[in-house]
Amino acid sequence: MAQGRQPGNVRGLGDPTADQPTSAPNAASRQPGAENAAADATQLQTQRARLQQMQLTAAQAQQLLNALRASEQQYIQQLPRQGPKPAPSSKPAW
């Protein structure tokens, strides 16, 4: 570790392998939003793998989600509503 005026051998706080060129086609870019794009692609791959594991197509999964959403909405609408709290009798109604 460098101290004072001695030069150090580590550059910055980032990834130590970032200085080395990568030959991987999916290597992370230094452009803004590249991390989000890589995360989105990974999420889509995971989603496809899970759908294949459940033997569902994307359309079937969407139909299932819509049916669940509708049944949840129906359940919430059937819950009894609580009325307004009664006013204390010691105070006037106006």
Phi, psi and chi 1 to 4 in degrees:
 res  aa     phi    psi   chi1   chi2   chi3   chi4
   1 MET       -  133.3 -179.3  150.5  103.6      -
   2 ALA   -81.9  142.5      -      -      -      -
   3 GLN  -134.0  145.0  -66.7 -178.2   -2.1      -
   4 GLY    65.1 -121.3      -      -      -      -
   5 ARG   -99.0    4.8  -64.5 -177.2 -174.9 -164.9
   6 GLN   -78.8  135.0  -60.6  172.4   -5.5      -
   7 PRO   -71.2  145.4   24.3  -30.8      -      -
   8 GLY   -93.2  170.3      -      -      -      -
   9 ASN  -108.0    0.5   58.4   -1.3      -      -
  10 VAL  -113.4  133.0  177.4      -      -      -
  11 ARG  -106.7  114.5 -176.3  173.7  177.1  179.0
  12 GLY    73.1 -178.1      -      -      -      -
  13 LEU  -105.1    2.6  -62.7  174.3      -      -
  14 GLY   -77.5 -161.3      -      -      -      -
  15 ASP   -67.5  125.9 -174.7   14.9      -      -
  16 PRO   -66.8  -18.9   17.9  -25.0      -      -
  17 THR   -90.9    1.5   60.6      -      -      -
  18 ALA   -68.9  -26.5      -      -      -      -
  19 ASP   -73.3  -22.0  -67.1  -21.9      -      -
  20 GLN   -86.2  135.3  -58.2  165.3   -5.6      -
  21 PRO   -68.9  141.6   20.2  -27.1      -      -
  22 THR  -107.2  147.0   57.7      -      -      -
  23 SER  -106.7    3.2   60.1      -      -      -
  24 ALA   -72.5  137.5      -      -      -      -
  25 PRO   -69.3  -25.8   20.6  -27.7      -      -
  26 ASN  -100.8   24.1  -66.8  -24.0      -      -
  27 ALA   -65.0  144.8      -      -      -      -
  28 ALA   -66.0  137.7      -      -      -      -
  29 SER   -92.7  156.8  168.8      -      -      -
  30 ARG   -92.4    9.9  -66.7 -155.6  178.6 -120.1
  31 GLN   -78.9  148.7  -65.9  177.8  -12.0      -
  32 PRO   -61.2  137.4  -17.1   25.0      -      -
  33 GLY    86.0   -2.7      -      -      -      -
  34 ALA   -67.9  -33.6      -      -      -      -
  35 GLU   -64.8  -39.8  -63.2  100.2   12.3      -
  36 ASN   -66.1  -39.1  -69.0  -18.0      -      -
  37 ALA   -65.3  -41.3      -      -      -      -
  38 ALA   -66.7  -39.6      -      -      -      -
  39 ALA   -66.2  -39.3      -      -      -      -
  40 ASP   -64.4  -41.5  -70.7  -15.2      -      -
  41 ALA   -64.7  -40.7      -      -      -      -
  42 THR   -64.8  -40.3  -55.3      -      -      -
  43 GLN   -64.7  -40.6 -174.3  177.0   10.1      -
  44 LEU   -64.6  -40.2  -77.0  174.3      -      -
  45 GLN   -63.7  -42.3  -72.5  175.8  -11.9      -
  46 THR   -63.9  -41.1  -55.4      -      -      -
  47 GLN   -63.5  -44.7 -175.8  180.0   22.1      -
  48 ARG   -62.3  -41.5  -74.1 -172.5 -164.2  114.1
  49 ALA   -63.5  -41.2      -      -      -      -
  50 ARG   -68.5  -38.2  -71.4 -178.4  179.7  166.8
  51 LEU   -64.6  -40.9  -73.7  175.3      -      -
  52 GLN   -64.5  -38.4  -73.1  176.6   -8.8      -
  53 GLN   -64.3  -36.3 -173.4  179.2   18.6      -
  54 MET   -87.8   -0.9  -68.3 -174.7  -73.4      -
  55 GLN    57.2   49.7  -61.4  175.5  -10.6      -
  56 LEU  -123.0  147.8  -72.0  175.0      -      -
  57 THR   -90.1  169.2   64.3      -      -      -
  58 ALA   -63.5  -37.2      -      -      -      -
  59 ALA   -66.6  -40.9      -      -      -      -
  60 GLN   -65.4  -39.5  -71.0  171.7  -29.3      -
  61 ALA   -63.9  -40.2      -      -      -      -
  62 GLN   -65.3  -40.9 -170.7   64.2   41.8      -
  63 GLN   -62.9  -40.3  -74.6  178.1  -24.3      -
  64 LEU   -63.6  -44.0 -177.4   62.2      -      -
  65 LEU   -63.6  -40.4  -71.4  173.2      -      -
  66 ASN   -64.1  -40.6  -71.9  -20.7      -      -
  67 ALA   -65.7  -41.2      -      -      -      -
  68 LEU   -64.1  -40.8  -73.1  170.6      -      -
  69 ARG   -63.5  -41.8 -161.8  172.8  -67.8  122.3
  70 ALA   -66.7  -40.9      -      -      -      -
  71 SER   -68.4  -34.8   64.7      -      -      -
  72 GLU   -65.4  -42.4 -179.5 -175.0   20.8      -
  73 GLN   -63.5  -40.7 -174.3  176.9   18.2      -
  74 GLN   -64.6  -41.5 -177.9 -178.8    8.4      -
  75 TYR   -60.7  -45.3  168.7   76.5      -      -
  76 ILE   -64.8  -37.6  -70.0  172.6      -      -
  77 GLN   -70.2  -25.5  -72.1  173.6  -10.3      -
  78 GLN   -85.2  -10.0  -71.0  176.5   -7.4      -
  79 LEU   -65.8  139.3  -71.8  175.0      -      -
  80 PRO   -67.0  138.5   19.8  -26.5      -      -
  81 ARG   -88.8  145.3  -64.8 -175.7 -175.8 -141.0
  82 GLN   -89.1  132.3  -65.1  179.9   -3.7      -
  83 GLY   -76.5  174.2      -      -      -      -
  84 PRO   -66.6  150.6   21.4  -28.7      -      -
  85 LYS   -71.2  138.1  -54.9 -133.1 -179.9 -148.6
  86 PRO   -67.9  143.0   21.0  -27.7      -      -
  87 ALA   -70.5  144.3      -      -      -      -
  88 PRO   -62.1  139.9   -4.2    6.8      -      -
  89 SER   -72.5  -14.2   59.7      -      -      -
  90 SER   -81.1   -7.4   62.9      -      -      -
  91 LYS  -114.5  151.5  -62.4 -169.9  176.5 -171.5
  92 PRO   -67.6  155.0   15.6  -21.5      -      -
  93 ALA   -76.7  -14.1      -      -      -      -
  94 TRP   -86.7      -   51.2  -86.2      -      -
